[in-house]
């Protein structure tokens, strides 16, 4: 049971770290496509999505649909 808690904590820490990387990136770059952001940060696909979700839940992001891509920027 303790190992499961350690693994969950590790995953949550990775999500928070990913959210921090995304926040700092957007703070420097402004509005960018999600695909460019993922490529530039070299984040694992799952953690990039979870980091975006974390920041969205905190109401830190604004999304815009542009043609075939979605852009994101800080609020």
QUITA-V624024 format. One record per residue. N is the residue number from 1. RES is the residue in one letter. PSI is psi in radians with two decimals (none if undefined). OMEGA is omega in whole degrees, 0 to 359 (999 if undefined). D_CENTER is the distance of its C-alpha to the mean C-alpha in Angstrom with 1 decimal. Layout:
# QUITA-V624024
n;res;psi;omega;d_center
N;RES;PSI;OMEGA;D_CENTER
N;RES;PSI;OMEGA;D_CENTER
This chain:
# QUITA-V624024
n;res;psi;omega;d_center
1;X;-0.71;180;28.9
2;X;-0.64;180;27.8
3;X;-0.70;178;26.0
4;X;-0.75;178;24.0
5;X;-0.71;178;22.9
6;X;-0.73;179;22.1
7;X;-0.74;179;19.9
8;X;-0.72;179;18.0
9;X;-0.73;178;17.6
10;X;-0.74;179;16.4
11;X;-0.78;180;13.7
12;X;-0.70;178;12.7
13;X;-0.67;178;12.8
14;X;-0.66;178;10.6
15;X;-0.79;180;7.9
16;X;-0.73;178;8.7
17;X;-0.74;178;8.9
18;X;-0.75;179;5.6
19;X;-0.71;178;4.5
20;X;-0.74;178;7.7
21;X;-0.76;180;7.4
22;X;-0.80;181;4.9
23;X;-0.85;180;7.5
24;X;-0.72;178;10.3
25;X;-0.86;181;9.8
26;X;-0.55;177;9.9
27;X;-0.64;180;12.6
28;X;-0.64;188;14.6
29;X;-0.44;187;14.1
30;X;-2.49;183;14.2
31;X;2.24;179;13.7
32;X;2.82;175;12.5
33;X;2.61;180;12.2
34;X;-0.68;180;9.1
35;X;-0.69;177;11.3
36;X;-0.75;180;12.2
37;X;-0.81;179;8.9
38;X;-0.75;181;8.4
39;X;-0.83;181;12.0
40;X;-0.66;182;12.2
41;X;-0.24;182;9.7
42;X;0.69;178;11.3
43;X;2.54;170;8.5
44;X;2.36;183;10.1
45;X;-0.84;181;9.4
46;X;-0.77;182;9.2
47;X;-0.51;174;6.8
48;X;-0.81;180;4.3
49;X;-0.75;180;5.5
50;X;-0.64;176;5.9
51;X;-0.74;176;3.0
52;X;-0.73;179;3.2
53;X;-0.73;179;6.6
54;X;-0.86;180;7.1
55;X;-0.60;177;6.8
56;X;-0.74;179;8.8
57;X;-0.56;178;11.1
58;X;0.04;179;11.8
59;X;0.71;182;12.7
60;X;-0.21;188;10.8
61;X;2.69;173;9.9
62;X;2.25;182;12.5
63;X;2.57;176;12.5
64;X;2.32;175;15.6
65;X;2.15;178;17.2
66;X;1.92;181;19.0
67;X;-1.91;184;21.5
68;X;0.12;181;19.7
69;X;2.90;176;16.1
70;X;2.26;177;13.6
71;X;2.79;181;12.5
72;X;2.55;175;10.1
73;X;2.86;178;11.2
74;X;2.58;175;11.5
75;X;none;999;14.3
